[in-house]
Structure formats: C-alpha cells, structure tokens
C-alpha cells in the first residue's frame, strides 16, 4: 500500500511539472511567444475541447434538420405526413387511371367503335376463333360492308313498314293501348315546370324494360347525363324514351313489337341516384304525362 501511494504521488507531481513552450522564428531565432504549461493543463484543455465539440455536434443533431439523416431517428409526425402523402398519391393514380379509361370509352363511342369486339368475346369464352378474324381488313372493305348492312336494314324497315297497319287517320290517345315498360313505385312524377318530362319508376336492378308499342328504334346511345338511352318511334306521331339503363338490347333501325324487351334497368348517367327507369312519352313534339295512359304499379 505505501508503494502504491508513492507511485500515485509521483505521477501527480509529474503532471504538475511546469514546461515552457517557446515559439521561435526558424530563420532569425527570434522568440515570438512563450507559454508555461504542465501535463495536467494540457489534459484539461484537451478534455474541454472534446466536450465542447461533443456538445456542438449534439446541438446540431437535436436543433437542426440533420437528425432526419440519421437512420432510426426522426420526427414521428414527418413519417405520418409521408404516409399520408403516399396514400393520396395512390388515390390520385387510381383516379387518373379511371379517368383515362372513361375518356377512352367516350372516344370509342364517339368514333363508333366497339369497345369489345366479337373476336375478343369469343376468346374470353374459350370458343375457337375463325382464322379469317386474324386477317387485316382493308378500309374500303369495311366501308362496303357497312353500306351493305345499312341497305339491308333500310330494306327490312321498309318491308316491315308495309306490313304494319297504320291507320290513315289518327287514333285518339285515350283509345290507344300501352304496355307498361316496367312495374314499380313511381319515385318522381311528371313535372315539366322542373324540366322533368317523364316519370321515374323504381325497379330492381337487371329488370327488363319493355317497349310500350310497336315501332322503330331511332336512338340507341349513351349520354353523360342519362346514361344508356333508347328511343322508339311509334305510329300516331308518338315517341317514347327509356333512360338510365344498364344495357341496351336493340340497335338503331330495329323494329320492335309491343311488350318486347329493349333494355335492362340500371343506374347509368349522372342524373341517376339508383336503379330505376326514366320513361318519357311525347306526342307531336310535346311531352305527355305517362301516368295518364299507363298503369305502372
């Protein structure tokens, strides 16, 4: 024990020994500065410098954005904000994709193109395709085919028009018989003052829509407000419209008989808030209240 105490004292004395640090000009040997130091003082100065540097680094990390670059260290709210932004970005991507698909469908409809061809439908059903469907068609051939099909439809319409017995004189509307296009509760009545020129009939989804009288289909199209819409020209200057359908079963120029299914009830179009049929009846260009001539319930 005495020896250990002596060693400690001797070391402390060595640390307290004073040394002189002299700074001289190397060429003239002129003394520029002289400092009296000890090992203890040097040790204290070095420790102080290390502590100050450590405090400065910690301050930079805690009070500046540098902490975000340290793995596993950062602001929790910043992570939540990043997750929220990623979620909003995914939603925007889905909206853009849906809008692009919607625009493509609108463009196809305006250009008269079929969204799904018969060959694609047969391929989806697993039926063998005809080898001729893989042959590229010439534009002139397509135009000729459409012209021939149109001529056939016109000839068929003229033939049917001859066979249909139209009365030479107009029949009073009260004496005409109309087939109900759909049966159900009337959710909105005829209100021409509110530009509601028909009635809304509530019916289950996928219920067939029947034509009220014999006639020719002159409109079979999709619009932004009324969705899938079909219109039929009847005798006696009558026209009927069937709107917001999920699908149309007839094309323009088709001859339909009273009670024949021409569409499927749906919820298409911006003005629709649920599965229903919007039915309109016009006579000589003026709207009629369908409830005066047809029983829907």
C-alpha positions in Angstrom: 0.0 0.0 0.0 2.7 2.6 0.8 4.4 1.8 -2.5 1.2 2.4 -4.4 0.6 5.7 -2.7 4.1 6.8 -3.6 3.5 5.9 -7.2 0.3 7.9 -7.3 2.0 10.9 -5.7 4.9 10.7 -8.1 2.6 10.6 -11.1 0.7 13.6 -9.8 3.9 15.5 -9.3 5.0 14.7 -12.9 1.6 16.0 -14.2 2.2 19.3 -12.2 5.7 19.8 -13.5 5.9 23.0 -15.5 7.2 23.1 -19.0 7.8 26.0 -21.3 6.5 26.1 -24.8 8.6 28.6 -26.8 7.6 29.6 -30.4 10.6 31.0 -32.3 11.3 32.2 -35.8 13.2 29.5 -37.6 15.3 31.9 -39.6 16.1 34.6 -37.0 15.6 32.5 -33.9 13.5 35.4 -32.6 11.2 34.4 -29.8 7.6 35.0 -30.8 5.8 33.6 -27.8 6.4 31.6 -24.7 3.9 29.6 -22.7 4.2 27.8 -19.4 2.3 24.5 -19.5 2.0 21.4 -17.5 0.8 17.9 -18.5 -2.2 18.4 -16.3 -3.1 21.7 -18.0 -2.8 20.1 -21.4 -5.0 17.2 -20.4 -7.7 19.6 -19.0 -7.6 21.7 -22.2 -7.9 18.6 -24.5 -10.8 17.2 -22.4 -12.5 20.6 -22.6 -12.1 20.8 -26.3 -13.6 17.3 -26.8 -16.6 18.1 -24.5 -17.3 21.3 -26.4 -17.1 19.5 -29.8 -19.4 16.8 -28.5 -21.9 19.4 -27.3 -21.8 21.2 -30.6 -22.5 18.1 -32.5 -25.4 17.1 -30.3 -26.8 20.6 -30.6 -26.7 20.4 -34.4 -28.4 17.0 -34.4 -31.1 18.0 -31.9 -31.9 21.5 -33.1 -31.4 21.2 -36.9 -32.8 19.0 -39.7 -29.6 17.0 -39.7 -31.3 14.5 -37.4 -33.5 13.3 -40.2 -30.5 11.8 -42.0 -29.7 9.6 -39.0 -31.1 6.0 -39.5 -33.8 5.3 -37.0 -34.0 8.9 -35.8 -36.5 11.4 -36.9 -39.8 13.2 -36.3 -42.8 10.9 -36.0 -45.1 13.5 -37.4 -42.9 13.7 -40.5 -43.3 9.9 -41.1 -47.1 10.2 -40.7 -47.1 13.1 -43.2 -45.1 11.0 -45.7 -47.5 8.0 -45.3 -50.5 10.4 -45.8 -48.9 11.8 -49.0 -48.2 8.3 -50.3 -51.8 7.3 -49.7 -53.1 10.5 -51.5 -50.7 9.8 -54.4 -52.1 6.2 -54.8 -55.6 7.6 -54.8 -54.7 10.1 -57.4 -53.1 7.4 -59.6 -56.4 5.4 -59.4 -58.4 8.4 -60.3 -56.2 9.2 -63.3 -56.4 5.6 -64.5 -60.2 5.6 -64.1 -60.5 8.9 -65.9 -58.3 7.7 -68.7 -60.4 4.5 -69.2 -63.5 6.7 -69.1 -62.1 9.0 -71.8 -61.1 6.1 -73.9 -64.6 4.7 -73.8 -66.1 8.1 -74.6 -63.7 8.4 -77.6 -64.7 4.9 -78.8 -68.4 5.7 -78.6 -68.0 9.0 -80.4 -65.9 7.3 -83.1 -68.5 4.5 -83.5 -66.0 1.8 -82.3 -67.0 -1.3 -80.4 -65.3 -1.5 -77.0 -65.1 -5.3 -77.0 -65.1 -7.0 -80.4 -66.8 -10.3 -81.1 -63.5 -11.9 -81.5 -62.4 -10.8 -78.1 -65.7 -12.0 -76.6 -65.2 -15.4 -78.2 -61.7 -15.6 -77.0 -62.8 -14.8 -73.5 -65.5 -17.5 -73.7 -62.9 -20.1 -74.8 -64.5 -20.7 -78.2 -62.2 -21.3 -81.2 -61.7 -18.2 -83.4 -62.2 -18.2 -87.1 -58.9 -17.9 -89.0 -60.4 -15.1 -91.1 -60.7 -12.9 -88.0 -57.0 -12.6 -87.8 -56.8 -11.1 -91.3 -56.3 -7.4 -91.5 -59.2 -5.7 -93.1 -59.0 -3.0 -95.8 -60.7 0.3 -95.1 -62.6 0.1 -98.4 -63.9 -3.3 -97.5 -65.2 -2.1 -94.1 -67.0 0.8 -95.7 -68.6 -1.5 -98.3 -69.7 -3.9 -95.5 -71.3 -1.0 -93.5 -73.0 0.3 -96.7 -74.5 -3.2 -97.4 -75.6 -3.6 -93.8 -77.3 -0.2 -93.9 -79.1 -1.1 -97.1 -80.3 -4.4 -95.6 -81.6 -2.6 -92.5 -83.4 0.0 -94.7 -85.0 -2.7 -96.8 -86.1 -4.6 -93.7 -87.6 -1.5 -92.2 -89.5 -0.7 -95.5 -90.8 -4.2 -95.6 -91.9 -4.1 -92.0 -93.5 -0.7 -92.5 -95.6 -2.1 -95.3 -96.8 -5.0 -93.2 -97.7 -2.8 -90.2 -101.2 -1.5 -90.4 -101.1 2.3 -89.7 -104.5 3.9 -89.6 -104.9 6.6 -92.2 -106.5 8.8 -89.5 -105.0 9.5 -86.1 -106.4 7.5 -83.2 -107.2 9.4 -80.0 -104.6 8.7 -77.3 -107.3 7.6 -74.9 -108.2 4.8 -77.3 -104.6 3.5 -77.6 -103.3 0.7 -75.5 -99.8 0.9 -74.0 -97.8 -1.9 -72.4 -96.2 -0.8 -69.1 -92.4 -0.5 -69.7 -91.8 -1.6 -66.1 -93.9 -2.1 -62.9 -92.9 -0.5 -59.7 -93.3 2.5 -57.4 -93.2 5.9 -59.1 -90.5 7.9 -57.3 -90.9 11.1 -59.2 -93.9 12.3 -61.2 -94.2 14.2 -64.4 -93.1 17.8 -63.8 -92.4 19.8 -67.0 -92.0 23.0 -65.0 -88.9 21.5 -63.5 -87.8 20.1 -66.9 -88.7 16.6 -65.8 -90.6 15.4 -68.9 -91.3 11.9 -67.7 -91.7 9.7 -64.7 -89.2 7.7 -62.6 -90.2 4.1 -61.9 -88.3 2.2 -59.2 -87.5 -1.4 -60.1 -84.8 -4.0 -59.2 -81.5 -4.0 -61.0 -81.4 -6.0 -64.2 -85.2 -5.9 -64.7 -86.1 -5.9 -68.4 -87.5 -2.8 -69.9 -90.4 -3.4 -72.4 -91.4 -1.2 -75.3 -94.9 0.3 -74.9 -96.0 -0.1 -78.5 -94.8 -1.3 -81.9 -92.3 0.9 -83.6 -88.7 1.5 -84.8 -85.7 2.3 -82.7 -84.3 5.6 -83.8 -82.0 6.3 -80.8 -79.7 3.8 -79.0 -76.8 5.7 -77.4 -75.1 6.7 -74.2 -75.0 10.2 -72.8 -73.3 11.6 -69.8 -76.5 12.7 -68.0 -79.0 9.9 -68.9 -76.6 7.0 -69.5 -77.8 4.2 -71.8 -80.8 5.7 -73.6 -83.1 4.2 -76.2 -85.9 5.9 -78.1 -88.7 4.3 -80.2 -90.8 5.9 -82.9 -94.4 4.7 -82.8 -97.5 5.3 -85.0 -99.7 8.3 -84.5 -96.7 10.6 -84.1 -95.7 9.1 -80.7 -92.2 8.8 -79.4 -91.1 7.0 -76.2 -87.8 7.3 -74.4 -86.2 4.8 -71.9 -83.2 6.2 -69.9 -80.6 5.3 -67.2 -80.5 1.6 -68.5 -77.6 -0.6 -67.6 -77.6 -2.2 -71.1 -79.4 -1.7 -74.4 -80.8 -4.8 -76.3 -81.7 -3.2 -79.6 -79.8 -1.1 -82.2 -80.9 1.9 -84.3 -83.2 0.8 -87.1 -84.6 -2.3 -85.3 -88.3 -3.0 -85.4 -89.8 -3.8 -82.0 -93.2 -5.1 -81.0 -95.2 -4.1 -78.0 -94.0 -5.8 -74.8 -90.6 -6.8 -76.3 -87.6 -6.2 -74.1 -85.4 -3.5 -75.4 -83.1 -2.6 -72.4 -82.2 -3.5 -68.9 -83.0 -1.3 -65.9 -79.8 0.2 -64.4 -78.3 3.2 -62.7 -76.2 4.8 -65.6 -75.8 8.5 -66.1 -75.0 11.4 -63.8 -78.7 12.2 -63.1 -79.4 8.8 -61.7 -79.2 8.0 -58.0 -80.3 4.4 -58.0 -81.7 1.6 -60.2 -84.8 3.0 -61.9 -86.4 3.7 -65.3 -86.9 7.2 -66.5 -89.7 6.9 -69.1 -90.9 9.7 -71.4 -93.8 9.8 -73.8 -94.0 12.5 -76.5 -96.8 13.3 -79.0 -96.2 15.7 -81.8 -93.2 17.1 -80.1 -94.9 17.7 -76.8 -94.3 15.7 -73.6 -97.2 13.8 -72.1 -97.7 12.5 -68.6 -97.3 8.7 -68.9 -99.3 8.1 -65.8 -102.4 9.3 -67.6 -102.2 6.5 -70.1 -100.2 3.7 -68.4 -100.6 1.9 -65.0 -97.2 1.3 -63.5 -98.0 0.0 -60.1 
